[in-house]
Amino acid sequence: MKLSRLYATAKDAEAAAGALIEAGFRAGDFEIVTADAKGWISKETLMGKEVSKTNAAAYAEALRAGRILLLVNPLLGYAEAAEKVLAAPRGTENATATVGFEGTTWDEATPISSALFLPVLSKNPTPFGTFWNVPTLLKNYWFFSDIFGGKLLSRKPSPLSDSLGWKTLLTDPAPFSSLLKMKVLTKG
């Protein structure tokens, strides 16, 4: 989780950074972000700094206009203290400022990363399939079964063991359902 706040001047952002240090934060707990020397910064750059997708475009535009962004990554239990420092009026401001929460927004393409607030390691949606050259959309056949000419679904409870002549540990195709005396969806 990161907290963010835009400042009108570098002096205001540096004053807030000084107040964070006085409050017990380390220099590595926050970052001052500005546009480059040509006045440019992209929303992708900000997203790389864990700024949420919803705020990245607006912040990039504000930074291009000369504003300064302060991002704070507080340790567990210190978010409230950081929020108080960031919300304090600076420079010409008289009112308490809004502090943004920069949690990762939900992304259907990466549900586990979104739920755990983790950055996505790869832009490739199917890295395993790409690496092994396995097609991702299959029609009623499983890749390895298709190679050997077999269908994915078998009427036999143990097709591999049966084809190799091996005995199976269980003869019941639904051992848990039988143990719990639950009905199965299909019979035979």
Backbone as a printed PyTorch tensor [residue, N CA C, xyz], in Angstrom:
tensor([[[  0.8410,  -1.1710,   0.0000],
         [  0.0000,   0.0000,   0.0000],
         [  0.8840,   1.2310,   0.0000]],

        [[  0.5570,   2.1640,  -0.8470],
         [  1.2620,   3.4410,  -0.8770],
         [  0.2660,   4.5660,  -0.6920]],

        [[  0.7560,   5.6570,  -0.1350],
         [ -0.0240,   6.8780,  -0.0090],
         [  0.5970,   7.9010,  -0.9470]],

        [[ -0.2240,   8.7870,  -1.4840],
         [  0.2950,   9.7690,  -2.4320],
         [ -0.3210,  11.1340,  -2.1860]],

        [[  0.4490,  12.1530,  -2.5770],
         [ -0.0770,  13.5100,  -2.5370],
         [  0.6800,  14.3530,  -3.5450]],

        [[ -0.0720,  15.1910,  -4.2590],
         [  0.5290,  16.1310,  -5.2050],
         [  0.8120,  17.4480,  -4.5010]],

        [[  1.9610,  18.0440,  -4.8160],
         [  2.3410,  19.3410,  -4.2710],
         [  2.5570,  20.3280,  -5.4100]],

        [[  2.3130,  21.6000,  -5.1160],
         [  2.4460,  22.6430,  -6.1330],
         [  3.9100,  22.9430,  -6.4410]],

        [[  4.7760,  22.8260,  -5.4390],
         [  6.1940,  23.1590,  -5.6530],
         [  7.0990,  22.0940,  -5.0490]],

        [[  8.3400,  22.0860,  -5.5170],
         [  9.3370,  21.1610,  -4.9800],
         [  9.6310,  21.4940,  -3.5170]],

        [[  9.5700,  22.7770,  -3.1730],
         [  9.8140,  23.2080,  -1.7870],
         [  8.7760,  22.5940,  -0.8440]],

        [[  7.5040,  22.5780,  -1.2640],
         [  6.4400,  21.9900,  -0.4460],
         [  6.6330,  20.4810,  -0.2880]],

        [[  6.9900,  19.8070,  -1.3850],
         [  7.2110,  18.3620,  -1.3280],
         [  8.3940,  18.0270,  -0.4320]],

        [[  9.4600,  18.8200,  -0.5090],
         [ 10.6320,  18.5890,   0.3380],
         [ 10.3110,  18.8650,   1.8070]],

        [[  9.4560,  19.8460,   2.0720],
         [  9.0320,  20.1250,   3.4520],
         [  8.2460,  18.9390,   4.0040]],

        [[  7.3890,  18.3510,   3.1690],
         [  6.6280,  17.1780,   3.5960],
         [  7.5630,  15.9930,   3.8280]],

        [[  8.5660,  15.8370,   2.9740],
         [  9.5520,  14.7590,   3.1520],
         [ 10.3150,  14.9520,   4.4570]],

        [[ 10.6700,  16.2070,   4.7700],
         [ 11.3330,  16.4980,   6.0440],
         [ 10.4430,  16.1750,   7.2320]],

        [[  9.1490,  16.4700,   7.1100],
         [  8.2000,  16.1660,   8.1830],
         [  8.0520,  14.6520,   8.3610]],

        [[  8.1290,  13.8890,   7.2660],
         [  8.0840,  12.4260,   7.3630],
         [  9.2970,  11.9010,   8.1400]],

        [[ 10.4670,  12.4660,   7.8560],
         [ 11.6860,  12.0410,   8.5680],
         [ 11.5780,  12.4030,  10.0460]],

        [[ 11.0600,  13.5900,  10.3490],
         [ 10.8680,  13.9880,  11.7520],
         [  9.8720,  13.0670,  12.4590]],

        [[  8.9190,  12.5200,  11.7090],
         [  7.9160,  11.6140,  12.2870],
         [  8.4490,  10.1890,  12.4340]],

        [[  9.7020,   9.9630,  12.0280],
         [ 10.3090,   8.6480,  12.2170],
         [ 10.4080,   7.7900,  10.9700]],

        [[ 10.0290,   8.3140,   9.8250],
         [ 10.1410,   7.5490,   8.5830],
         [ 11.5690,   7.6220,   8.0510]],

        [[ 11.9730,   6.5860,   7.3480],
         [ 13.3020,   6.5570,   6.7370],
         [ 13.2100,   7.1230,   5.3290]],

        [[ 14.3390,   7.5390,   4.7840],
         [ 14.3700,   8.0970,   3.4310],
         [ 13.8910,   7.0770,   2.3960]],

        [[ 14.1010,   5.7980,   2.6360],
         [ 13.6630,   4.7640,   1.7110],
         [ 12.1750,   4.4800,   1.7690]],

        [[ 11.4620,   5.0860,   2.7250],
         [ 10.0210,   4.8650,   2.8650],
         [  9.1890,   5.7750,   1.9620]],

        [[  9.8270,   6.7530,   1.3290],
         [  9.0840,   7.6660,   0.4670],
         [  9.9280,   8.0490,  -0.7430]],

        [[  9.2480,   8.6060,  -1.7300],
         [  9.9080,   8.9880,  -2.9750],
         [  9.2270,  10.2360,  -3.5270]],

        [[ 10.0410,  11.1830,  -3.9610],
         [  9.5290,  12.3760,  -4.6270],
         [  9.6450,  12.1260,  -6.1290]],

        [[  8.5190,  12.2610,  -6.8380],
         [  8.4740,  11.9650,  -8.2720],
         [  8.1770,  13.2480,  -9.0400]],

        [[  8.9860,  13.5080, -10.0500],
         [  8.7850,  14.6670, -10.9220],
         [  8.8540,  14.2200, -12.3780]],

        [[  8.4720,  15.1120, -13.2750],
         [  8.6330,  14.8400, -14.7030],
         [ 10.1230,  14.9370, -15.0400]],

        [[ 10.5120,  14.4080, -16.1970],
         [ 11.9260,  14.4710, -16.5880],
         [ 12.3070,  15.8930, -16.9990]],

        [[ 13.5520,  16.0890, -17.4250],
         [ 14.0550,  17.4180, -17.7720],
         [ 13.2560,  18.0760, -18.8950]],

        [[ 12.6510,  17.2620, -19.7620],
         [ 11.8510,  17.8040, -20.8640],
         [ 10.3930,  18.0090, -20.4540]],

        [[ 10.0750,  17.7250, -19.1880],
         [  8.7110,  17.9030, -18.6970],
         [  7.7950,  16.7390, -19.0170]],

        [[  8.3440,  15.5480, -19.2110],
         [  7.5380,  14.3970, -19.6040],
         [  7.6150,  13.2810, -18.5650]],

        [[  6.4900,  12.6400, -18.3360],
         [  6.4130,  11.4090, -17.5490],
         [  5.1690,  10.6650, -18.0270]],

        [[  5.2640,   9.3530, -18.1180],
         [  4.1290,   8.5700, -18.6150],
         [  3.3820,   7.9210, -17.4570]],

        [[  2.1360,   7.5740, -17.7380],
         [  1.3540,   6.8850, -16.7100],
         [  1.9450,   5.5060, -16.4400]],

        [[  2.5790,   4.8830, -17.4450],
         [  3.2150,   3.5760, -17.2510],
         [  4.3680,   3.6790, -16.2610]],

        [[  5.1090,   4.7800, -16.3150],
         [  6.2000,   5.0080, -15.3580],
         [  5.6440,   5.0620, -13.9440]],

        [[  4.5390,   5.7660, -13.7780],
         [  3.9190,   5.8660, -12.4490],
         [  3.3520,   4.5310, -12.0020]],

        [[  2.7550,   3.7810, -12.9130],
         [  2.2400,   2.4650, -12.5540],
         [  3.3860,   1.5450, -12.1450]],

        [[  4.5650,   1.7220, -12.7290],
         [  5.7440,   0.9720, -12.3280],
         [  6.1770,   1.3090, -10.9050]],

        [[  5.7600,   2.4700, -10.4240],
         [  6.0510,   2.8830,  -9.0490],
         [  4.8810,   2.5370,  -8.1270]],

        [[  3.9870,   1.6660,  -8.5980],
         [  2.8260,   1.1630,  -7.8580],
         [  1.7390,   2.2050,  -7.6450]],

        [[  1.6500,   3.1800,  -8.5410],
         [  0.5220,   4.1040,  -8.5230],
         [ -0.6220,   3.3800,  -9.2150]],

        [[ -1.8160,   3.4700,  -8.6630],
         [ -2.9560,   2.7440,  -9.2240],
         [ -3.2690,   3.2150, -10.6380]],

        [[ -3.8590,   2.3230, -11.4080],
         [ -4.2240,   2.6420, -12.7890],
         [ -5.1670,   3.8410, -12.8500]],

        [[ -6.0620,   3.9260, -11.8820],
         [ -7.0490,   5.0070, -11.8960],
         [ -6.4090,   6.3720, -11.6670]],

        [[ -5.3110,   6.4440, -10.9110],
         [ -4.6670,   7.7280, -10.6190],
         [ -3.4920,   8.0430, -11.5440]],

        [[ -2.9260,   7.0510, -12.1970],
         [ -1.6850,   7.2430, -12.9590],
         [ -1.8110,   8.2940, -14.0480]],

        [[ -2.8800,   8.2610, -14.8230],
         [ -3.0340,   9.2250, -15.9230],
         [ -3.1710,  10.6510, -15.3900]],

        [[ -3.9870,  10.8310, -14.3570],
         [ -4.1840,  12.1740, -13.7850],
         [ -2.8900,  12.6940, -13.1620]],

        [[ -2.1620,  11.8320, -12.4630],
         [ -0.9000,  12.2570, -11.8590],
         [  0.1340,  12.5990, -12.9260]],

        [[  0.1960,  11.8030, -13.9950],
         [  1.1600,  12.0770, -15.0680],
         [  0.8870,  13.4530, -15.6770]],

        [[ -0.3830,  13.7640, -15.8860],
         [ -0.7570,  15.0680, -16.4400],
         [ -0.3660,  16.1980, -15.4790]],

        [[ -0.6040,  15.9910, -14.1900],
         [ -0.2460,  17.0070, -13.1930],
         [  1.2700,  17.2000, -13.1090]],

        [[  2.0160,  16.1120, -13.1980],
         [  3.4810,  16.2170, -13.1600],
         [  4.0110,  16.9250, -14.3940]],

        [[  3.3880,  16.6960, -15.5510],
         [  3.7840,  17.4020, -16.7750],
         [  3.5090,  18.8990, -16.6530]],

        [[  2.5150,  19.2510, -15.8240],
         [  2.1760,  20.6610, -15.6070],
         [  3.0670,  21.2990, -14.5360]],

        [[  4.0130,  20.5360, -13.9930],
         [  4.9660,  21.0970, -13.0500],
         [  4.7320,  20.7640, -11.5870]],

        [[  3.6950,  20.0060, -11.2840],
         [  3.4530,  19.6310,  -9.8910],
         [  4.4100,  18.5200,  -9.4770]],

        [[  4.4870,  18.2420,  -8.1810],
         [  5.4080,  17.2630,  -7.6130],
         [  4.5830,  16.2180,  -6.8620]],

        [[  4.9250,  14.9390,  -7.0450],
         [  4.2120,  13.8490,  -6.3930],
         [  5.0960,  13.2430,  -5.3110]],

        [[  4.5240,  13.0570,  -4.1370],
         [  5.2270,  12.3910,  -3.0430],
         [  4.5110,  11.0670,  -2.7840]],

        [[  5.2550,   9.9810,  -2.9060],
         [  4.7200,   8.6350,  -2.6460],
         [  5.3390,   8.1140,  -1.3640]],

        [[  4.5200,   7.5870,  -0.4780],
         [  4.9970,   7.0460,   0.7920],
         [  4.5820,   5.5840,   0.8720]],

        [[  5.5300,   4.7370,   1.2180],
         [  5.2690,   3.3060,   1.4070],
         [  5.4970,   3.0030,   2.8860]],

        [[  4.4870,   3.2620,   3.7360],
         [  4.6900,   3.1100,   5.1770],
         [  4.7440,   1.6450,   5.5900]],

        [[  5.5130,   1.3840,   6.6250],
         [  5.5460,   0.0400,   7.1960],
         [  4.2020,  -0.2450,   7.8510]],

        [[  3.9310,  -1.5170,   8.0710],
         [  2.6730,  -1.9270,   8.6730],
         [  2.4550,  -1.1890,   9.9980]],

        [[  1.3120,  -0.5380,  10.1250],
         [  0.9800,   0.1730,  11.3520],
         [  1.3370,   1.6490,  11.3310]],

        [[  2.0050,   2.1340,  10.2780],
         [  2.4320,   3.5260,  10.2240],
         [  1.7080,   4.3420,   9.1600]],

        [[  0.7010,   3.7590,   8.5320],
         [ -0.0170,   4.4630,   7.4700],
         [ -0.7420,   5.6980,   8.0000]],

        [[ -1.3190,   5.5970,   9.1880],
         [ -2.0550,   6.7370,   9.7430],
         [ -1.1150,   7.9100,  10.0280]],

        [[  0.0750,   7.6170,  10.5470],
         [  1.0440,   8.6840,  10.8170],
         [  1.4830,   9.3510,   9.5120]],

        [[  1.7100,   8.5470,   8.4730],
         [  2.0990,   9.1040,   7.1740],
         [  0.9780,   9.9390,   6.5860]],

        [[ -0.2590,   9.4600,   6.7350],
         [ -1.4050,  10.1850,   6.2030],
         [ -1.5430,  11.5520,   6.8690]],

        [[ -1.2980,  11.6260,   8.1820],
         [ -1.3880,  12.9120,   8.8950],
         [ -0.3440,  13.8950,   8.3830]],

        [[  0.8760,  13.3980,   8.1430],
         [  1.9450,  14.2740,   7.6340],
         [  1.5820,  14.7710,   6.2390]],

        [[  1.1130,  13.8740,   5.3770],
         [  0.7840,  14.2720,   4.0070],
         [ -0.4240,  15.1920,   3.9420]],

        [[ -1.3780,  15.0070,   4.8320],
         [ -2.6040,  15.8150,   4.8080],
         [ -2.3930,  17.2260,   5.3490]],

        [[ -1.3060,  17.4580,   6.0740],
         [ -1.0570,  18.7870,   6.6490],
         [ -0.8900,  19.8240,   5.5380]],

        [[ -1.4650,  21.0230,   5.7410],
         [ -1.3310,  22.0870,   4.7280],
         [  0.1280,  22.4700,   4.5130]],

        [[  0.4900,  22.7350,   3.2700],
         [  1.8540,  23.1440,   2.9100],
         [  1.7780,  24.3570,   1.9880]],

        [[  2.7560,  25.2150,   2.0840],
         [  2.8570,  26.3540,   1.1700],
         [  1.6520,  27.2680,   1.2740]],

        [[  1.0160,  27.5080,   0.1500],
         [ -0.1130,  28.4440,   0.0920],
         [ -1.4420,  27.8020,   0.4950]],

        [[ -1.4340,  26.4730,   0.7400],
         [ -2.6720,  25.7890,   1.0980],
         [ -3.0520,  26.0980,   2.5460]],

        [[ -4.3250,  26.3310,   2.7860],
         [ -4.8120,  26.5710,   4.1420],
         [ -5.6010,  25.3870,   4.6790]],

        [[ -6.1110,  24.5500,   3.7800],
         [ -6.9700,  23.4390,   4.1860],
         [ -6.2090,  22.1200,   4.1290]],

        [[ -6.7370,  21.1520,   4.8410],
         [ -6.1690,  19.8140,   4.8220],
         [ -6.2800,  19.2530,   3.4060]],

        [[ -5.2020,  18.6360,   2.9210],
         [ -5.1750,  18.1080,   1.5550],
         [ -5.6430,  16.6630,   1.5150]],

        [[ -6.0880,  16.2450,   0.3560],
         [ -6.5030,  14.8680,   0.1520],
         [ -5.2750,  13.9920,  -0.0820]],

        [[ -5.2500,  12.8700,   0.6010],
         [ -4.1640,  11.9060,   0.4420],
         [ -4.7370,  10.7070,  -0.2960]],

        [[ -4.0520,  10.2890,  -1.3580],
         [ -4.5390,   9.1650,  -2.1560],
         [ -4.0190,   7.8330,  -1.6470]],

        [[ -4.8530,   6.8190,  -1.7750],
         [ -4.4550,   5.4490,  -1.4620],
         [ -4.0680,   4.7920,  -2.7710]],

        [[ -2.8450,   4.3130,  -2.8700],
         [ -2.3400,   3.7350,  -4.1070],
         [ -2.2770,   2.2240,  -4.0340]],

        [[ -3.3750,   1.5970,  -3.6610],
         [ -3.4220,   0.1450,  -3.6940],
         [ -3.6220,  -0.3130,  -5.1270]],

        [[ -3.1930,  -1.5060,  -5.4420],
         [ -3.3780,  -2.0390,  -6.7800],
         [ -4.8670,  -2.2110,  -7.0280]],

        [[ -5.3590,  -1.6960,  -8.1410],
         [ -6.7710,  -1.8530,  -8.4490],
         [ -7.0150,  -3.2400,  -9.0280]],

        [[ -8.2280,  -3.7160,  -8.8860],
         [ -8.5640,  -5.0630,  -9.3270],
         [ -8.4190,  -5.1750, -10.8420]],

        [[ -7.7600,  -6.2200, -11.2680],
         [ -7.5600,  -6.4810, -12.6830],
         [ -7.9640,  -7.9240, -12.9440]],

        [[ -8.9990,  -8.1220, -13.7570],
         [ -9.5000,  -9.4670, -14.0380],
         [ -8.4250, -10.3640, -14.6470]],

        [[ -7.4980,  -9.7800, -15.3890],
         [ -6.4650, -10.5840, -16.0400],
         [ -5.4570, -11.1410, -15.0340]],

        [[ -5.3330, -10.5050, -13.8730],
         [ -4.3660, -10.9550, -12.8640],
         [ -5.0150, -10.9510, -11.4880]],

        [[ -5.9750, -11.8420, -11.2450],
         [ -6.7270, -11.7860,  -9.9900],
         [ -5.8840, -12.0530,  -8.7490]],

        [[ -4.9460, -12.9730,  -8.8100],
         [ -4.1380, -13.2810,  -7.6220],
         [ -3.2280, -12.1070,  -7.2950]],

        [[ -2.5650, -11.5520,  -8.3030],
         [ -1.7060, -10.3900,  -8.0820],
         [ -2.5230,  -9.2180,  -7.5470]],

        [[ -3.7200,  -9.0070,  -8.0850],
         [ -4.5760,  -7.9100,  -7.6150],
         [ -4.9940,  -8.1160,  -6.1700]],

        [[ -5.3910,  -9.3330,  -5.8290],
         [ -5.8510,  -9.6120,  -4.4680],
         [ -4.7400,  -9.4560,  -3.4410]],

        [[ -3.5140,  -9.8070,  -3.8280],
         [ -2.3850,  -9.7440,  -2.9010],
         [ -1.5780,  -8.4540,  -3.0310]],

        [[ -2.0680,  -7.5100,  -3.8640],
         [ -1.3840,  -6.2380,  -4.1080],
         [  0.0480,  -6.4620,  -4.5740]],

        [[  0.2440,  -7.4210,  -5.4920],
         [  1.5640,  -7.7210,  -6.0280],
         [  1.6740,  -7.2020,  -7.4500]],

        [[  2.8570,  -6.7270,  -7.8220],
         [  3.0140,  -6.3140,  -9.2210],
         [  3.0100,  -7.5470, -10.1200]],

        [[  2.5750,  -7.3660, -11.3380],
         [  2.5660,  -8.4660, -12.2980],
         [  3.9830,  -8.6280, -12.8400]],

        [[  4.4780,  -9.8600, -12.8250],
         [  5.8530, -10.1120, -13.2380],
         [  6.0130, -10.1660, -14.7480]],

        [[  4.9470, -10.4970, -15.4530],
         [  5.0360, -10.6510, -16.8970],
         [  3.8380, -10.0150, -17.5710]],

        [[  4.0540,  -9.3800, -18.7010],
         [  2.9550,  -8.8090, -19.4780],
         [  2.2800,  -9.8860, -20.3290]],

        [[  2.9370, -11.0350, -20.4470],
         [  2.4010, -12.1300, -21.2460],
         [  1.2920, -12.8290, -20.4600]],

        [[  0.0590, -12.9000, -20.9910],
         [ -1.0250, -13.5240, -20.2380],
         [ -0.9030, -15.0440, -20.1290]],

        [[ -0.1220, -15.6680, -21.0030],
         [  0.0490, -17.1300, -20.9640],
         [  1.5290, -17.4830, -21.0730]],

        [[  2.3250, -17.1710, -20.0510],
         [  3.7670, -17.4150, -20.1640],
         [  4.1210, -18.8880, -20.3130]],

        [[  3.4270, -19.7700, -19.6180],
         [  3.7140, -21.1950, -19.7150],
         [  3.4410, -21.6930, -21.1300]],

        [[  2.2810, -21.3430, -21.6500],
         [  1.9090, -21.7630, -22.9940],
         [  2.8480, -21.2200, -24.0560]],

        [[  3.2740, -19.9700, -23.8980],
         [  4.1950, -19.3730, -24.8580],
         [  5.5550, -20.0600, -24.8000]],

        [[  6.0600, -20.3010, -23.6050],
         [  7.3680, -20.9320, -23.4520],
         [  7.3960, -22.3300, -24.0520]],

        [[  6.3520, -23.1150, -23.7730],
         [  6.3240, -24.5070, -24.2360],
         [  5.6290, -24.6570, -25.5900]],

        [[  5.1950, -23.5330, -26.1740],
         [  4.5070, -23.5410, -27.4540],
         [  3.2380, -24.3940, -27.3980]],

        [[  2.4990, -24.2360, -26.3130],
         [  1.2500, -24.9590, -26.1110],
         [  0.1030, -24.0170, -26.4650]],

        [[ -0.7990, -24.4330, -27.3560],
         [ -1.9300, -23.5520, -27.6790],
         [ -2.8010, -23.3030, -26.4470]],

        [[ -3.3680, -22.1130, -26.3620],
         [ -4.1420, -21.7720, -25.1700],
         [ -5.6160, -22.1030, -25.3020]],

        [[ -6.1710, -22.0460, -26.4920],
         [ -7.5810, -22.3680, -26.6830],
         [ -7.6640, -23.7250, -27.3790]],

        [[ -8.2130, -24.6890, -26.6840],
         [ -8.2820, -26.0450, -27.2110],
         [ -9.7270, -26.4460, -27.4290]],

        [[ -9.9700, -27.2850, -28.4210],
         [-11.3260, -27.7300, -28.7450],
         [-11.4940, -29.1910, -28.3530]],

        [[-12.0180, -29.4400, -27.1880],
         [-12.3660, -30.7780, -26.7170],
         [-11.1810, -31.7350, -26.5960]],

        [[ -9.9980, -31.2870, -26.8140],
         [ -8.8380, -32.1610, -26.7050],
         [ -7.8150, -31.5040, -25.8020]],

        [[ -7.1230, -32.3200, -25.0850],
         [ -6.0240, -31.8370, -24.2650],
         [ -4.7680, -31.9500, -25.1070]],

        [[ -3.8300, -31.0410, -24.9490],
         [ -2.6420, -30.9780, -25.8050],
         [ -1.9090, -32.3120, -25.8770]],

        [[ -1.5630, -32.8850, -24.7190],
         [ -0.7900, -34.1290, -24.7220],
         [ -1.6210, -35.3090, -25.2330]],

        [[ -2.9020, -35.3290, -24.9060],
         [ -3.7760, -36.3750, -25.4280],
         [ -3.8930, -36.2410, -26.9400]],

        [[ -3.9560, -35.0020, -27.4180],
         [ -4.0640, -34.7530, -28.8500],
         [ -2.8200, -35.2510, -29.5920]],

        [[ -1.6510, -35.0840, -28.9920],
         [ -0.4080, -35.5620, -29.6070],
         [ -0.4740, -37.0690, -29.8440]],

        [[ -0.9910, -37.7950, -28.8570],
         [ -1.0320, -39.2560, -28.9380],
         [ -2.3610, -39.7740, -29.4960]],

        [[ -3.2340, -38.8770, -29.9190],
         [ -4.4870, -39.2750, -30.5310],
         [ -5.5760, -39.6720, -29.5620]],

        [[ -5.4500, -39.3230, -28.3050],
         [ -6.4540, -39.6810, -27.3100],
         [ -7.3520, -38.5050, -26.9960]],

        [[ -8.5600, -38.7950, -26.5410],
         [ -9.4760, -37.7290, -26.1450],
         [ -9.2210, -37.3680, -24.6910]],

        [[ -9.5920, -36.1560, -24.3390],
         [ -9.3910, -35.6820, -22.9700],
         [-10.2600, -36.4480, -21.9820]],

        [[-11.5130, -36.6030, -22.2780],
         [-12.4180, -37.2770, -21.3590],
         [-12.5140, -38.7540, -21.7140]],

        [[-12.4640, -39.5890, -20.7240],
         [-12.5380, -41.0320, -20.9330],
         [-13.6730, -41.5870, -20.0920]],

        [[-14.2940, -42.6430, -20.5590],
         [-15.3370, -43.2980, -19.7790],
         [-14.7230, -44.2050, -18.7230]],

        [[-13.4440, -44.4870, -18.8460],
         [-12.7650, -45.3470, -17.8710],
         [-12.3100, -44.4920, -16.6930]],

        [[-12.4380, -45.0020, -15.4690],
         [-11.9940, -44.2160, -14.3170],
         [-10.4740, -44.1010, -14.2450]],

        [[ -9.7600, -45.0090, -14.8740],
         [ -8.2960, -44.9630, -14.8410],
         [ -7.7350, -45.3740, -16.2000]],

        [[ -7.8190, -44.4990, -17.2020],
         [ -7.4320, -44.8780, -18.5540],
         [ -5.9570, -45.2360, -18.7000]],

        [[ -5.0730, -44.5200, -18.0410],
         [ -3.6450, -44.8160, -18.1500],
         [ -3.3220, -46.1550, -17.5090]],

        [[ -3.8020, -46.3780, -16.2980],
         [ -3.5480, -47.6570, -15.6160],
         [ -4.1310, -48.8170, -16.4120]],

        [[ -5.3380, -48.6410, -16.9620],
         [ -5.9550, -49.7000, -17.7550],
         [ -5.1360, -49.9960, -19.0140]],

        [[ -4.6630, -48.9590, -19.6900],
         [ -3.9190, -49.1790, -20.9260],
         [ -2.5560, -49.8300, -20.6730]],

        [[ -1.9730, -49.5820, -19.5080],
         [ -0.6770, -50.1790, -19.1740],
         [ -0.8210, -51.4890, -18.4060]],

        [[ -2.0480, -51.8670, -18.0740],
         [ -2.2880, -53.1130, -17.3510],
         [ -1.9570, -53.0370, -15.8720]],

        [[ -1.9390, -51.8290, -15.3120],
         [ -1.6450, -51.6640, -13.8920],
         [ -2.9250, -51.7400, -13.0820]],

        [[ -2.7820, -52.1680, -11.8340],
         [ -3.9240, -52.1550, -10.9200],
         [ -4.0130, -50.7760, -10.2810]],

        [[ -5.2330, -50.3720,  -9.9610],
         [ -5.4260, -49.0780,  -9.2950],
         [ -5.6350, -49.2990,  -7.8050]],

        [[ -5.3980, -48.2680,  -7.0370],
         [ -5.5790, -48.3610,  -5.5880],
         [ -7.0490, -48.4220,  -5.2200]],

        [[ -7.8870, -47.7500,  -5.9880],
         [ -9.3220, -47.7070,  -5.7200],
         [-10.0880, -48.1440,  -6.9570]],

        [[-11.1850, -48.7950,  -6.7400],
         [-12.0370, -49.1650,  -7.8720],
         [-13.2510, -48.2530,  -7.9700]],

        [[-13.4960, -47.4860,  -6.9280],
         [-14.6320, -46.5660,  -6.9090],
         [-14.2360, -45.2830,  -7.6530]],

        [[-14.9750, -44.8720,  -8.6910],
         [-14.6180, -43.6550,  -9.4220],
         [-14.8970, -42.3620,  -8.6360]],

        [[-15.6870, -42.4300,  -7.5860],
         [-16.0020, -41.2490,  -6.7740],
         [-15.8520, -41.6010,  -5.2990]],

        [[-14.6010, -41.7900,  -4.8180],
         [-14.4170, -42.2710,  -3.4530],
         [-14.9120, -41.2980,  -2.3790]],

        [[-14.7240, -40.0000,  -2.5790],
         [-15.1500, -39.0410,  -1.5590],
         [-16.6710, -38.9600,  -1.4880]],

        [[-17.3080, -38.9720,  -2.6390],
         [-18.7740, -38.9440,  -2.6550],
         [-19.3340, -40.1980,  -1.9920]],

        [[-18.7150, -41.3430,  -2.2660],
         [-19.1820, -42.5920,  -1.6600],
         [-18.9570, -42.5670,  -0.1560]],

        [[-17.8070, -42.0820,   0.2820],
         [-17.4760, -42.0230,   1.7050],
         [-18.4620, -41.1120,   2.4470]],

        [[-18.7960, -39.9950,   1.8560],
         [-19.7050, -39.0430,   2.4900],
         [-21.1660, -39.3050,   2.1620]],

        [[-21.4290, -40.3970,   1.4160],
         [-22.7850, -40.7940,   1.0170],
         [-23.4980, -39.6590,   0.2810]],

        [[-22.7320, -39.0290,  -0.6240],
         [-23.2880, -37.9530,  -1.4440],
         [-23.5850, -38.4890,  -2.8340]],

        [[-24.5840, -37.9320,  -3.4790],
         [-24.9260, -38.3300,  -4.8360],
         [-23.8930, -37.7590,  -5.7970]],

        [[-23.6300, -38.4720,  -6.8650],
         [-22.7540, -37.9600,  -7.9170],
         [-23.6360, -37.3940,  -9.0260]],

        [[-23.0500, -36.5540,  -9.8650],
         [-23.8500, -35.8790, -10.8780],
         [-24.3100, -36.8320, -11.9700]],

        [[-23.4910, -37.8140, -12.3270],
         [-23.8690, -38.7460, -13.3880],
         [-23.6580, -40.1680, -12.8940]],

        [[-24.3300, -41.0850, -13.5160],
         [-24.1700, -42.5110, -13.1960],
         [-23.6210, -43.1950, -14.4200]],

        [[-22.5980, -44.0520, -14.2280],
         [-22.0460, -44.9160, -15.2610],
         [-21.7890, -44.1840, -16.5170]]])
